[in-house]
Amino acid sequence: MLPEELELIARDKSIANLSLAYDDQAMGVVLKRLLPSAQFESIVKEYIRYKPETSCLISYRLIGSNEITSLYVVLYNKINPDKLPQTAVDSSEVLKVAVCHDLALVVYPFPFDRRLPYLSLLSDKNSCDELLGTCLYDDASFSTAHIDVLQYKPERRFVAKFIDSDGNQLVIKHYSKQRFEQASIAKRFKIKGRFLVKTLGKSKPHKVLVFDWVDGVCLADVLGNGLDTKVLSRVGGYWLSFMVAELSVLGPSKQ
């Protein structure tokens, strides 16, 4: 572990076994005990969100010989055990949500997510079209042939590109309740009289927004090929314009 990680663990005594968040080998042992049916050889940490003295959420990829499984773990405050579910939750999937009271943690296998209840439907091309049909404007229809997950932050946001057999593409974003309200406001903002992206559909009950796919190069791919200051400058300038537009709409009381 890094010195900063050791310092953090020593400082926060409220979260039980916080060291597991920074020790993939130890976490792997715990996951094999809690999920005996999950066959994996190693784990890769993808995302971590830490709330001092409250909780720590970590998402992982479990890499096996034939497949890759995703899940996230929440470490809770050991002084406040009421936050933990009392029993395992039936997630209706091959892997079940696992509650470990002695370690004060809960394991949520993908696609189960306690803040994104429709993730299991949206991540399956055999079940997503019915939900998608309730979201699209003008009674439009879409027959999904392939789903490409672009970003997933547990309990916050799921973003995926949906492609049909003709190559048509759109983007689905599924949010937690609070973030859906924020995103619904943000999608109305314009820069120089133009929307950032065309909205194709919305479902408030499902907390889903549907957008047109914008062709271009992913910033992560650009940065992966080395630092390009010109690209970063253009992106930064565009983002600044968006923030100025957002603050002007929200007004001083919302800033």
C-alpha positions as CSV (number, residue, x, y, z in Angstrom):
1,M,0.0,0.0,0.0
2,L,1.0,3.6,-0.5
3,P,2.0,5.7,2.6
4,E,-1.1,7.9,2.0
5,E,-3.3,4.9,2.0
6,L,-1.8,3.5,5.2
7,E,-2.3,7.0,6.8
8,L,-5.9,7.1,5.8
9,I,-6.6,3.6,7.2
10,A,-5.0,4.5,10.5
11,R,-6.9,7.8,10.7
12,D,-10.4,6.5,10.0
13,K,-11.3,3.9,12.7
14,S,-15.0,4.1,12.0
15,I,-15.2,2.1,8.8
16,A,-14.7,-1.6,9.5
17,N,-11.8,-3.2,7.6
18,L,-11.1,-0.1,5.4
19,S,-7.8,-1.7,4.6
20,L,-9.7,-4.1,2.3
21,A,-10.3,-1.2,-0.1
22,Y,-6.6,-0.9,-0.8
23,D,-5.6,-4.6,-0.6
24,D,-6.9,-6.4,-3.7
25,Q,-5.4,-9.8,-2.6
26,A,-7.2,-9.7,0.8
27,M,-10.4,-8.5,-0.9
28,G,-10.2,-11.4,-3.3
29,V,-10.1,-13.9,-0.4
30,V,-13.2,-12.3,1.1
31,L,-15.1,-12.4,-2.2
32,K,-14.2,-16.1,-2.8
33,R,-15.7,-16.8,0.7
34,L,-18.9,-14.8,0.1
35,L,-19.4,-15.8,-3.5
36,P,-18.3,-19.4,-3.7
37,S,-20.0,-19.9,-7.1
38,A,-17.9,-17.0,-8.7
39,Q,-14.9,-18.6,-10.4
40,F,-12.2,-16.0,-10.8
41,E,-8.4,-15.9,-10.8
42,S,-7.8,-12.2,-10.0
43,I,-9.6,-9.0,-9.4
44,V,-9.0,-5.5,-10.8
45,K,-10.2,-2.4,-8.9
46,E,-11.9,0.1,-11.2
47,Y,-13.5,2.7,-9.0
48,I,-13.5,3.8,-5.4
49,R,-15.6,6.4,-3.6
50,Y,-14.8,7.2,0.1
51,K,-17.0,9.0,2.6
52,P,-14.9,9.7,5.7
53,E,-16.3,7.8,8.8
54,T,-19.3,6.7,6.8
55,S,-18.6,4.2,4.0
56,C,-16.3,3.2,1.2
57,L,-17.6,1.9,-2.2
58,I,-15.2,0.0,-4.5
59,S,-16.1,-1.6,-7.9
60,Y,-14.1,-4.5,-9.2
61,R,-13.8,-6.7,-12.3
62,L,-13.4,-10.4,-11.4
63,I,-11.3,-12.0,-14.1
64,G,-11.7,-15.7,-14.7
65,S,-10.5,-18.2,-17.3
66,N,-13.6,-17.7,-19.5
67,E,-15.5,-14.6,-18.4
68,I,-15.2,-11.3,-16.6
69,T,-17.7,-10.5,-13.8
70,S,-18.3,-7.0,-12.4
71,L,-19.4,-6.2,-8.9
72,Y,-19.1,-3.5,-6.2
73,V,-18.5,-3.7,-2.5
74,V,-19.6,-1.2,0.2
75,L,-17.7,-1.1,3.5
76,Y,-19.8,0.4,6.3
77,N,-19.3,2.2,9.5
78,K,-18.9,-0.5,12.1
79,I,-20.4,1.7,14.8
80,N,-23.6,2.1,12.9
81,P,-24.5,-1.5,11.8
82,D,-28.1,-0.5,11.0
83,K,-26.9,0.6,7.5
84,L,-26.4,-3.1,6.6
85,P,-29.2,-5.2,5.2
86,Q,-30.2,-7.9,7.8
87,T,-30.2,-10.7,5.2
88,A,-29.0,-11.4,1.7
89,V,-31.1,-9.7,-1.0
90,D,-32.4,-11.8,-3.8
91,S,-31.1,-10.1,-6.9
92,S,-32.6,-12.7,-9.2
93,E,-29.2,-13.2,-10.8
94,V,-26.7,-16.1,-10.8
95,L,-24.7,-14.3,-8.1
96,K,-26.6,-13.0,-5.1
97,V,-26.1,-9.9,-3.1
98,A,-24.0,-11.0,-0.1
99,V,-24.1,-9.5,3.4
100,C,-21.2,-10.0,5.7
101,H,-21.9,-8.7,9.2
102,D,-18.6,-9.6,10.7
103,L,-16.8,-7.5,8.2
104,A,-19.6,-4.9,8.0
105,L,-19.7,-5.0,4.2
106,V,-22.1,-5.9,1.4
107,V,-21.3,-7.2,-2.1
108,Y,-23.5,-6.2,-5.0
109,P,-22.8,-8.3,-8.2
110,F,-23.6,-6.6,-11.5
111,P,-26.3,-5.8,-12.7
112,F,-27.8,-5.5,-9.2
113,D,-27.5,-1.9,-7.9
114,R,-29.4,-0.5,-5.0
115,R,-29.7,3.0,-6.5
116,L,-30.2,2.0,-10.2
117,P,-33.1,-0.4,-10.1
118,Y,-33.5,-0.8,-13.8
119,L,-29.9,-1.6,-14.6
120,S,-30.6,-5.3,-15.0
121,L,-33.1,-4.5,-17.8
122,L,-30.9,-2.0,-19.5
123,S,-27.8,-4.1,-19.5
124,D,-29.5,-7.1,-21.3
125,K,-30.3,-6.7,-25.0
126,N,-33.1,-9.2,-24.7
127,S,-35.1,-7.1,-22.2
128,C,-34.0,-3.5,-22.8
129,D,-36.2,-2.7,-25.8
130,E,-39.5,-2.7,-23.9
131,L,-38.1,-0.3,-21.4
132,L,-36.5,1.7,-24.2
133,G,-39.8,2.0,-25.9
134,T,-41.4,3.7,-22.9
135,C,-38.6,6.3,-23.0
136,L,-38.3,7.3,-26.7
137,Y,-40.3,10.3,-27.9
138,D,-42.8,10.2,-30.8
139,D,-43.5,6.5,-30.2
140,A,-40.2,5.6,-31.8
141,S,-38.9,2.0,-31.6
142,F,-35.5,0.6,-31.4
143,S,-34.3,-3.1,-31.7
144,T,-31.1,-3.5,-29.9
145,A,-28.5,-5.8,-31.4
146,H,-25.5,-4.8,-29.2
147,I,-24.8,-2.9,-26.0
148,D,-21.5,-1.2,-25.4
149,V,-21.1,0.0,-21.8
150,L,-19.3,3.3,-21.8
151,Q,-19.3,4.2,-18.1
152,Y,-20.7,2.7,-14.9
153,K,-20.4,4.4,-11.5
154,P,-22.2,2.2,-9.0
155,E,-25.2,3.9,-7.3
156,R,-24.8,7.0,-9.5
157,R,-24.9,6.5,-13.2
158,F,-24.9,3.9,-16.0
159,V,-24.0,5.0,-19.6
160,A,-24.2,2.7,-22.6
161,K,-24.3,2.9,-26.4
162,F,-27.1,0.9,-28.0
163,I,-26.7,-0.3,-31.6
164,D,-29.3,-1.8,-33.8
165,S,-28.8,-4.2,-36.7
166,D,-28.7,-1.3,-39.2
167,G,-25.9,0.4,-37.3
168,N,-28.1,3.2,-35.8
169,Q,-26.7,4.3,-32.4
170,L,-28.1,6.0,-29.3
171,V,-26.9,6.6,-25.8
172,I,-28.8,5.5,-22.7
173,K,-28.1,7.1,-19.3
174,H,-29.7,5.6,-16.1
175,Y,-29.3,7.8,-13.0
176,S,-29.9,7.6,-9.3
177,K,-32.9,9.8,-8.2
178,Q,-30.8,12.9,-7.3
179,R,-28.6,12.8,-10.3
180,F,-31.5,12.3,-12.7
181,E,-33.0,15.5,-11.5
182,Q,-29.6,17.3,-12.1
183,A,-29.2,15.7,-15.5
184,S,-32.8,16.7,-16.5
185,I,-31.9,20.3,-15.9
186,A,-28.5,20.2,-17.5
187,K,-29.8,18.7,-20.8
188,R,-31.8,21.9,-21.4
189,F,-28.7,24.1,-21.5
190,K,-27.5,25.6,-24.7
191,I,-24.2,27.0,-25.9
192,K,-24.5,29.7,-28.6
193,G,-28.1,28.8,-29.1
194,R,-27.5,25.0,-29.6
195,F,-28.1,22.1,-27.3
196,L,-25.0,20.1,-26.4
197,V,-26.7,16.9,-27.7
198,K,-30.1,16.0,-29.0
199,T,-32.4,14.3,-26.5
200,L,-34.4,11.4,-28.0
201,G,-36.3,10.3,-24.9
202,K,-36.9,10.4,-21.2
203,S,-38.6,8.4,-18.5
204,K,-38.9,10.0,-15.1
205,P,-40.2,6.8,-13.3
206,H,-37.2,4.9,-14.6
207,K,-34.7,7.7,-14.2
208,V,-33.5,7.3,-17.8
209,L,-32.5,9.8,-20.5
210,V,-31.9,8.8,-24.1
211,F,-29.6,10.9,-26.3
212,D,-28.4,10.8,-29.9
213,W,-25.0,9.4,-30.5
214,V,-22.3,12.0,-31.4
215,D,-19.5,10.7,-33.6
216,G,-16.1,11.6,-32.4
217,V,-13.0,10.5,-30.5
218,C,-13.3,9.5,-26.8
219,L,-11.2,11.8,-24.6
220,A,-10.0,8.8,-22.7
221,D,-8.6,7.3,-25.9
222,V,-6.9,10.5,-26.8
223,L,-5.2,10.8,-23.4
224,G,-4.2,7.1,-23.6
225,N,-2.0,8.0,-26.6
226,G,-0.2,10.7,-24.7
227,L,-1.0,14.2,-23.5
228,D,-2.3,16.4,-26.3
229,T,-2.4,20.0,-24.9
230,K,-4.3,21.3,-28.0
231,V,-7.1,18.8,-27.5
232,L,-7.3,19.5,-23.7
233,S,-7.4,23.2,-24.4
234,R,-10.3,22.8,-26.8
235,V,-12.2,20.5,-24.4
236,G,-11.5,22.9,-21.5
237,G,-12.8,25.9,-23.4
238,Y,-16.0,24.1,-24.4
239,W,-16.5,22.9,-20.9
240,L,-16.0,26.4,-19.5
241,S,-18.7,27.7,-21.9
242,F,-21.1,25.0,-20.7
243,M,-20.4,25.9,-17.0
244,V,-21.0,29.6,-17.7
245,A,-24.3,28.8,-19.4
246,E,-25.3,26.5,-16.5
247,L,-24.6,29.1,-13.8
248,S,-26.5,31.8,-15.7
249,V,-29.5,29.6,-15.8
250,L,-29.4,28.4,-12.2
251,G,-28.8,31.9,-10.8
252,P,-26.9,33.0,-7.7
253,S,-29.1,31.1,-5.3
254,K,-28.3,27.7,-6.9
255,Q,-24.6,28.2,-7.4
